[in-house]
Amino acid sequence: MSADAPIRRAIAALRAGRAVAIDGEVPIAVLAVETATAELLEILDPKRQANLLISGARGAALALANLREAADPAEPVLIERASWLDPAAALAIVDPARDFERGPMGPLRPIPLTFPAEAPAALQLARAAGLLPALWVVDPASAATRITPADINALEPGVEFVSRAKLPLDGLPDTQIVAFRASDDGQDHVALVIGAFAGKPPLVRLHSECLTGDVFGSLKCDCGPQLKEALRIIGEAGGGILLYLRQEGRGIGLANKLRAYALQDRGFDTVDANRRLGFADDERDYAHAAAMLKALGVEEVRLLTNNPAKLTGLEGAGVRVVERVAHHMPANPHNADYLAAKHKKSGHLA
């Protein structure tokens, strides 16, 4: 059995609305607010004593930071379950996209956190599952799936080869598509191996999946044009590799990206929207990308990017970047602010 199998089971359980126990110094079990049904919560918590665990950033957004138990936005916040706090009300509270639609709710009363090691691990697990970092805390005996904080903190994000095939693409040299499966969350990532690079460090593009931009042609981002232009540049160079990574919304998942879009419609920029959701401004890492390149026999690359985090991410995972090749798309009226925020707040290069 894979060493990462417990984490994969835990992620699957949270996504399916089931409880996961975290067996640390103070054992707890958690249910994701986003996926848990009212019926299951009633079964697991008939006395309505399940408290609500949220990120410190979300606690600050809910104006709880002036209370002692929620004063540090870097620390998780535990909210006592009030009589009115049912699953529908909890989801309305923890989903920032609803902040401007719901009426006043509360009061919310933060209480002391008695499981300081388990709480961050639980929120990290929710983020890895692509869910809002908001959890009901229930009786550990109620969970069939069990992990430890060490399981989460020590996770090595490797990949395993799944399959490969020829993929003819318009205007490009002979191309193969290679599928890999992540050992931690079970997501599938693919590599397009284009043409030949004759033993030299290949031109490589790390492209994060973007359904709205790559498929539907959204003008809110530059992802679709970046993808097409990267393929053209690699083709003109005679060959290279494009990694298509399951990192929708800079790693927060499709549903949360759409929540961030709703916040952007209210005036938040892309970075502040992610933070209001309880995520970092960019949740991606590039260990999976590095593992895919190594599996393809590539240890050195010429990287097509304007994002310095991709350079440091690959280098930190053991793939040497011998050259950065600039990759910048012109702005349009719908994404100019988005591109400016990435440059100003995320350090993207020109």
VENQUI-V530377 format. One record per helix or strand of 2 or more residues. SS is the DSSP state (h for helix, s for strand). FROM is the first residue (numbers start at 0). TO is the last residue. Records with the same first field share a line. If there is no record, write none. Layout:
SS=FROM-TO, FROM-TO
This chain:
h=4-14, 37-43, 55-60, 67-69, 86-93, 95-97, 115-127, 139-141, 148-152, 210-214, 222-235, 247-250, 253-264, 269-275, 286-294, 307-315, 335-345
s=19-21, 27-31, 50-53, 76-78, 109-110, 133-137, 144-146, 158-165, 174-181, 187-194, 201-207, 238-244, 299-303, 319-324
